[in-house]
Amino acid sequence: MGVAERKEREKIQRKNAIVDAAEKIFFKEGIENTSMDQVAQEAELSKGTLYLYFKSKEELYKAVVIRGFIALKRTLKEAILVQETGLENVRAISRAYIDFSKKQAGYFDAILYFQNDHFNAKETNEQALGSLEGGNAVIQVLVNALKKGIEDHSIQSHVKPVEVAFVLWSQLTGLLQVIQRKMKIITFYYKIKPDDLLQNYFNLLTQSLSNPSPL
């Protein structure tokens, strides 16, 4: 291995180590309560060295979000089975997203925070573009499942895949946030459990999408 290749490899390793450190602090403290000093200390680097790789806390946060989108896309794609209908795949994607929100709660929260507060269409740096592309890649998995359902007649032909994908994604994301933040109150006053809400989501999903007379 040449000197240039070794330096590039070391640069990539250090960058990944920084993101590892940032991820640990972000997940524990939240982005608002995290400083670059904390990340530098966790990564065992000087603050100056940290800024050589990431210009701001927000840029570093987007690097963590990219990891989250990669993990989420992999989770959703693994949930899809070729032999299933498009509608069944949509349901499987929803179940996988629910599992992701529980098992990868740090990434789930990071993605939500990024989507809500840190979108800027004018940004062109590597982290900003990567996070946007990651989000588009995730939603495309659902779009493809909807298209498949229209083709195999398990989903109604008038459904617009892209628009419906965003509606379904928004509905489920909102429901997961309600379960995450309001479920104790809902259970106390209405005697409703999380599984009750999720089952209703799946019932509505099936009723609204399924083709009543598949060919």
N, C-alpha and C positions, 0 to 999 in steps of 0.2 A: 504494500500500500504506500503510495506516494505521500509527500508532505501535505500537499493540497487536499488530498482525499481524507487524510487523517484529521486535518483541521476542520474540514466540513463535517466529518462524523462527530467530532468533539462538540462542534457548534450545535448540531442537532440534538445530541445527548443532553447538553446543558439546557437547551431550550425546553426539552421535554421535562427535565428535572424542575425547571421553574414552573411549568404548568402543573406538574404534580404537586408542588408546594402550594401554589395558588389555589388549586382545587381543594386541597385539605383545609385551608383557611377559609375560603369562600363558603364551603359547605358547613363549616362549624359556626362562623361568625356572620355570614351574609355579606354581600358586596358593600353595603353602606358602612358596615363596621370594620371593614378590612382596609389596611393601609399597605402601601408598597414596602414600607419598612418591615411589616410583619412577614410579607412574602419573602423578602430578601433574607430575613433571619431564618425562616423555615427552610429556605433553599441553601442556606449557609453561603451566601454571596453578598458582596457589597451592593448598596443601593445603586451605585453608579453602573456596576456590571448588569444589574437587572434592567436598567433603562437602555442598555445597548440592544436588548432583545425585544423589549416592549416599552412603548413610549408612554403608556398610561395604564391605570388600573382597569379602565374600560376595555382597552385593547387586549389586555391579559384575560379579562373575563370572557371576551368573545372566543379566545382560544379554548377556554374550558367549555363554552357552549358548543363549539365545533365537535369536541369529543362527545358531548351529549347527543348531538344529532346523529353522529356516526353510530353510537351505541343504540339509539332509538331506531334508526333505519334498519340496522342488523336484526334487532328484535322483531320488528314488523315483518320483514322479509322471511325470517325463519318461521313465522306463524302461518305463512301462506303455503297451502298444498296445491299442487298442480291439478290433482284430480277433483278438487272441490269446485263448486260453482262460484261465480263472482260474488253472489250474495253471501255465501258461506265464508268466503275470504274476507269480505267486509266485516262480518261478525268476528272472525278470527283476529283481524287487525285491531278491532276495538278491545277484545279481551287482552291482547298483547300490550296495548297501550295502558290499560288498567294495571296490568302486572308491572309494567315499567314504572309507573307512577309510585308503586309501593316498593319495589326492589331497588330502583335507582332514583330514590327521592331527591338526592342532591342534584342530579342532572335534570330531573323533571322541573324542579324549582328554578334552576338556572335558565332553562329554556323559556319558562314562563316569564321570568324577570326580563330577559333579553327581548322577547317579543313585545312586552308591554312598554318598556322604558328606553330601550337602547337601539331603536331602528333609525337609521339615517341613510337615505337613498344616495346621498352624495359622497359617502365614504367609499374609498377605493383601496384601502390597505388590505393586506392578506387576510387578517382576522375577520374584518367586516364582510368581505366578499365570501369568505369561507363559511361564515355563519349563515349568510343569506342563502347560499347554495345548499347548505345542509338542510335548512328548513324546507326549501323547495323540493329537495330529494325525498324528504320524509312524506310530504303531502302527495307526492307523485305516486308513492306506493298505493295509497288509497284511491287515487284517480284511476290507476291501472286496474285495480280490483273492480271498480264501478264499471269501467269500460268492458271488462271481461264479462261482468254480469249482464250487460246489455246484449253482448254478442251471444251468450249462451241462453238468453231469454229468462234468466232467473231474476233480473231487474227490469223494471219497466223501461220501455224504449224512449220515453220522453224525458228521462232523467238527464240532466246536464252534469257530466262527471266532475268537472273542475269546481263548479259552483256548489254542488252537493257535497263534494269532499270537504270544502271549507266549512259548510254548515254542520256536517257531522262532527268534524274535528272540533269546532267551536263548542258544540253542544256537549260533547264528552269531556272536553277540557274544563268547561264551566262546571259540569257536574262533579268532576274529580276535585275541583277547588272547593266546591260546597261541602263535599264529604270530608275533605281535609280540614276545613276551617269552621264549619257550622254544624257538623253532624251531632255533637253532644246536645246542642239546643234542640235540633230537629227530633232526635230520639226522645228527649225528655218531654217535649210538648206533644208530639204526634205519634210516639211509639213506633217510629219508622226506622229501620236499620239500613245501613249502606247497601246491602245486597238487594233490598226492596227497590231502591232507587235505580240501581244498575239493571235489575231485571226489567223494570219499566222502560229504561232506555233501549234495551235490546228488543223489547216488544214493539215499541214505536218504530225503531229502525226497520224491523222486518215488515211491519204493516205498511210503512210508507214507501218502501223500495220494491218489495216482492211483486213479481208479475202474477196477477190472479189467474192467468190462463197461459202458462208457458207452453211453447211449441215443442 
